[in-house]
Amino acid sequence: MNKITVVKDKILIELEQSGLMVQEHTIEVQQDAELLLVVTDSTANFTFHIEEGKKLDLSIKSQNSENTLYYELKKNSILCTHHLALDCTDQIDARLLGEESNLEYHYSTMNRKTSALHMTIDHAKSNTQSNVQNHGVNLKDQNLLFDITGRIPKSSHGCICNQDNKILTMQKGHSRIEPKLLIENHDVEANHAAYLGQFKEEELFYLMSRGISKEKCYELLLEGFLLNHDPVDRDTHDWFFRFMIEK
């Protein structure tokens, strides 16, 4: 798989297929491609240009970083992103610049320090579609913010703009969701959902009544909550959940 690794702001690029051009912090997707982006202890800034009719399957693993990710989708292009974040603040901006372009974004995060996700999806052309799922877990007595905006101007019709935002607070931290839909056209489908809370006691009770330890119960519930749409390998799974039990 194509891979870009950023550790302490040093970048390593490993490309295994043609059609994916990387120049400094800009990635041009000229053919259907898969890419893994790994960011650790860094401030990363990347721009993705997805050319007409092309598809990018993007996996992101990020820890203790501040990331700015900018996406431009041309006509009939597709972006499918599975983004796992640990103690990160992320700025994500996507512009659907061509008709029939499609964005699927699944963002899962756990934090032990103050963290935030700022995301804007701009439907700049008609008949574009975005489906965004943001799930977060606030592990400690810290702050976690989801600030999510979907925008459809008057000139864009036939668009679909959906967002699903959920945060679970494990202790006494402060969590906040600010979902915004800025819609100027009636010929669209736009929805948002926002949930703040904790795991239900009956869910824990049911699992523990089957002889499962409380720690393992939380891991199972978190896995279902955070990774239910994300096909991850065992190493990625262990990397993500090891963070939960670290001191």
N, C-alpha and C positions, 0 to 999 in steps of 0.2 A: 504493500500500500504506500502511496505517497505520504510523506510525513514532514512536518515542520515542527521543530523543537526550539522553544525559547526558554533559556535558563539564565536568570540574572541578566536579562537584556541581551544575551548573546544568542544568535540565530544559527541553527543548523538546518539545512534544506536537503531532503532526500527524495528525489523524484524517480519513480519507476516506470512512468508511462509518458508518452508525448501528449501534447494537447493541453498541458497544464503549465503555464508560463508564470514564473515568479521573478519579479524584479523588485528588490528591496522589500517594501511592505505592501506590494500590490500583486494580487493573484488573478491572472486571466484564465478563465475556463473556456477553452476552445473546442474541447471534446468532452463527452460524458466522462466523469472522473470521480474517484473517491480520495478523500484527504483526511488525515489525522493531524490536528493541531494540538500540541502539548505546551502549556505555558506554566512556568514555575518561578515564583519570586521575581516577577518582572512587571514592566509596564509595556504592554503590547498594543500595537496599532496596526491593523490590517484592513485593506480594502479588497473586496472580491467583485470582479466583473464576470458575470455569467452570460456568455454570448447567446444569440438567438438559437432556440431549439435545443440547448444543451442542459445537462443535469449535473449538479454537484451534490454528492452525498458527503456531508461534512461532519466529522466527529471532533469534539473539543473536550480536552481535559485540562482544567486550569486550577491552580492552587496558589493562594496568597499573592494575588496579582490584581492589577487594574488594567482592564482590557477595553479598547475601543475597536469595535468591529463594524465595518460599513459594507453593505451589500447592494449591488446594482443588478437587477434582473431584466434582461432583454426579452423580446417577444417569444412566447412559448417556452421560456426557460423554467427550470425547476431547481429549487434549493431545498434539500432535506437536511436539517441540522439536529444533532443530538449533542447537547452542551451540558457537561457536568462541571460544576464549579464548587470549590471549597475555599471559604474565606476570601471571596473575590467581590470587587465592585466592577460591574460591566456596563458599558454604554454600547447599545446595539441599535443601529439605524439601518433599515432596509427600504429601498425604493424599488417598487415594481414599475419599471419604465416601459415595458412592452405589454401589449395585449396578450391575454391568456397565460401570463406568467404566474407561477404558483410557489408560495412559500409555506413550508411546514417547519416549525421551530419548536423543539422540546428542550426546555431549560430546567435543570434540576440543581439545587444548591443546598449546601449545609454551611452554617456559619457559627463560629465561636467568638467572632468580633464583629463590630459594626460593619455591615455590608449593604450593598444596594444593587438593584438592577434597574437601569433606565433603558426602555425599549420604545422605539418609534417605528411603525410600519406605515409607509406612505404609498397609497394606491394611486400612482400618477397616471395610469391608463385604465381604460375600460376592460371589463371582463377579466379582472385579475382576482386572485384568491390568496388569502392568508389564514392559516390556522396556527395559533400560538398557544402553547401550554407551558406555564411557568409554575413549578412546584418548589417550595422552599421549606427548610426545617431550621428553626432558630434554636440551637442547642443550649446556649448559655444565656446569661442575663445581659444580652446585648441587643442591638437594633438591626432589624432587617426590613428593607423597603423594596417594594415592587412598584415602579412608576411606569405604566404601560399606556401607550397612545396608539390608536389606530386612526388613520386619516384618509378620508375619501373626498376629493374636491368635487365641485359641481360638474366638472367636465367628464368625470368618470362614472359610467353606469354599468350595471350588471356585475358589480363586484361582490365578493364575499369576504367579510372581515370578522374573524372570530378570535376571541381570547378567553382563556381559562386560567385563572390565577388563584393559587392556594398556598397558604403558609401555616405550618404547624409550629407552635411554640412549646418547647419541652420544659422550660423552667419559668423564669419570671421576666424574660426579655420582652422588648416592645417591638411588635411587628405591625407593618402598615402596608396596605395595598391601595394604590391610586389608579384605578382603571379609567381610561378616557377614550371615548369614541367621538371624533370630530367629523360629522357626516353632513355633507352639503347636497347630497343627491338622494332622492326618494327611491330610485330604482336599484336598490342594493339590499344585501342581507348583512346585518351587523349585530353581533352579540358579544356580551362579556359576562363572565361569572367571577365572583370574588368570594373567597372563604378564608376566615381566620379562626383558628381553634386548636384543639388538641385531639389526640386519639380518644375514641370512645372507650369508656371503662368496660363495656360489654365485650368489645373486641379483645381487650387484654384478658379479661376473665375467661373467655371461651378458649383462647390459646393456652393459658396457664392451666386450665382444667384438663388439658390433654397432656399434661406433664412437661410442658415446655417452660424453660426458665424465663424470668421476666426480661433479662437482657436479650435472649434470643427472640422473644416475642416482639420487642421493639425493633430488632433488626429485620424480622420478617415483615412487619407492618411498614417500616421505612422503605424496604425494598419495593413493596407493592406501590407505595405512594410516589417514590422518586424514579423508579426504573420501569414502570409498567409499560411504557411505550418505547423504551430504549434497549435494543438488543446489544448487550455488552458481554465481553468475554470475561473469564474468571479473574484474570489479572486486574482488569478495570474494575470489576465488582469489588475485589478485595481492597484495591487502592481507595475506592470511594468510601467503603464502610469502615476501614481501619481508622479513618479520620474521626469517626463517631466515638471510638473508645480511647483515643489518645488523650493523654493528660494535657 
